[in-house]
Amino acid sequence: MEPYAGVVAIVARIPLDVASRELTGALRAEVAALNRLPEASQEDIVVGLRRNLRRWWRWLSTGEPPPDEDFGPLRDWARDRASEGVRLEDLLRAFGVGRQVGWELIRRHARADETGALVDAADLLMRYVDRVAADVTDTYLAERDALVSEEERHTRDLLDAITAGAPLDQHALELAERLGVPVRAAYAPFAVVLPGQPLRRHAALAARLRRRGWRLTVTDGPRTVGLADRPVTLADVAQGPGILLATADPVPLAEIAELREDVAALAEHGRRAGLHGRITVTEHLMEIIMYRAPNQADRLRARVVDPLADPEHHELLDTLRAYVANDFDRSATGERLHVHRNTVGYRLRKIEELTGLDLTSARDLAEVYLAVGLR
């Protein structure tokens, strides 16, 4: 019997398209940072991970490690992620999720008498993930060294120490002194988006803000982010019209990590929605909740929107959107759609029949607003 023949038999039972779908779903659910990237970057990341899945499948099927040249696209992919500012730990976490999904698929499709093959599969899986992680780490760090200044790297280290929520250790205190950063009991997170601009523009903005006194400012993917002693204003950024600034009020160190995630989610929501100007966490709590729970948000939208998705129901979906946009006022909705108020009432009853919603229920109206009003 050929080496790893048992692994080959198990892998042959697993449809690759099923594995790809499960990997994509798990990534979205478990690596929240990837969801904050532009949609094109998210798609490129998923494509790259699926490419690695196929390469891994070949390794499992043959027992032979891929030649070094097969990892060229992986290194290009890692350079692209570094240039976008994706954190290395998030990339490695993504590969960890891929390993978990792969192992669960193998276990699910193995028979009770294939224990030995499972051991071989685990060995091959670990060897592959270790190889990939090493290549990604080396390539990523080399690319980031070429892109990011030493000052920004030190600033990022200090930001990470502050975000940890614990009192700063001696190393962090010395780093703060070297960078000229006053150590405070509370900080206000912020994020700036320059729509359509590449990483280097955000890095240049971070450097300007540091020179102007906003010392704790760095790049984070397609954003310039930082911590300040007070909520940052558009005048502080002084970048001209068209930018998006997401801000929050100062919070104690123990709450900084959570609030930074909220600000990042708000900035990405604003970017996707085409917002400009200054937006605050306090004013957009529902948007943040929906953005930070993408699977639940998708299920909610599916419950409300999917029954109205057929082309024959386009008038009903347009009516529901207008109803939400006009604060659930039937007369205002009719005026907006140029139909009689009674027509609006008839359409709303049809919507209730198709969706099972009760548009007189405060709970169901809240679901409609979250599913339709926040898109």
C-alpha positions, 0 to 999 in steps of 0.5 A: 500500500502506498504511503498516505493511501488512507489519507488519499481515500479520506480526502477523495470523499471531501468535495473541494467546493464544500471545503471552500464554502466552509473555510469562507464562512469560518473566516468571516465569523472568526477573523473579525479584522478581515471584515474591516478591509475593503471588499476587493481586499477581502475577496483577494484574501479569500481567493488566496486562502482557497488557493492554499486549500487546493495546494494543501489538498494536493499535498494530502492526496499525494503525501508529497510536499509542493515544490518551492516554486508553488509557494510564489503566489503565496509570497505575492499574496503576503506582500499585498496584505502587508502593503494594505496594512493587514496585521500579521497576527490576523493572517496567521489567525486565518491560517489557524482557522483554515487548519481547524476547518480542514481537520474537522472536514477530515474527521467528519469524512473518515470512517471508524476504521481509519484511525491510522489515516487520521494520524497521518492526515494530522501530521501532513496538515501540521507540516503544511500549515507550519510551512505556509506560516513561515513563508507568510511571516518572513515575506510579510515582515520583509515587506512591512520593513520596507513600507513602515518607518522605524518611528511608526513601528515603535509607535505601533508597539506603544499603541499595542501596550496601551491597548492591552489595558494593563499598567505599562511596564518599564519597557513601554514607559521608556518607549513612551518617553523616547517618543514624547508621548505623555502617559494618560489614564484615558484615551480617545480612539480615532480612525481616518479614512481617505477614500480611494487612497492607497496605504502610502497616503494614510502612512503620510497622514499618520506621519504628519499627525505625529509631527503635529503632536498626535504622537500615537498615530499609525496606519491600520490597513486602509485607515490612519488610526490613533489615540488622543487625549480628547475626541479628534476633530476635522480641524485637527486632521486638517486634510481637506474635504472628502475624508471620513473621521470616526471618533469616540470619547476618552475611556480608561485603559481597561476599555481601550481595546474594545472601543478601538474595535468599535471605532474601526468598525464604524470607520469601515461602515462609513467607508462602505456607506460613502459617508464623509465628515466626522462620525462618532461611536455614540451616534452609530451604536446600531451600525457598530453592533450589526457590523461586528456581528456579520453572521447575525446581521446576514441572518436578520437581513435574510429574514426580512429581505429574502422573501421580497428578493424576487423581481416580481416583488420589487415594488414591495421591497422599494416600499419597505425601504421607503417606509423605513426612510420615512420613519414608518409614516405611511402618508410620507411613504406614499408621497415619496413613492407617488402612490396613495396612502391606501396603496402603501397600506396594501403593500405593507400587508403583502409584505407581512404575508410574505415575510411573516413580520408584524409591522405593528410590532415594535420588535419586528419594526426594529428588525426591519430597521436594522435589516433595511435602514442600516444597509 
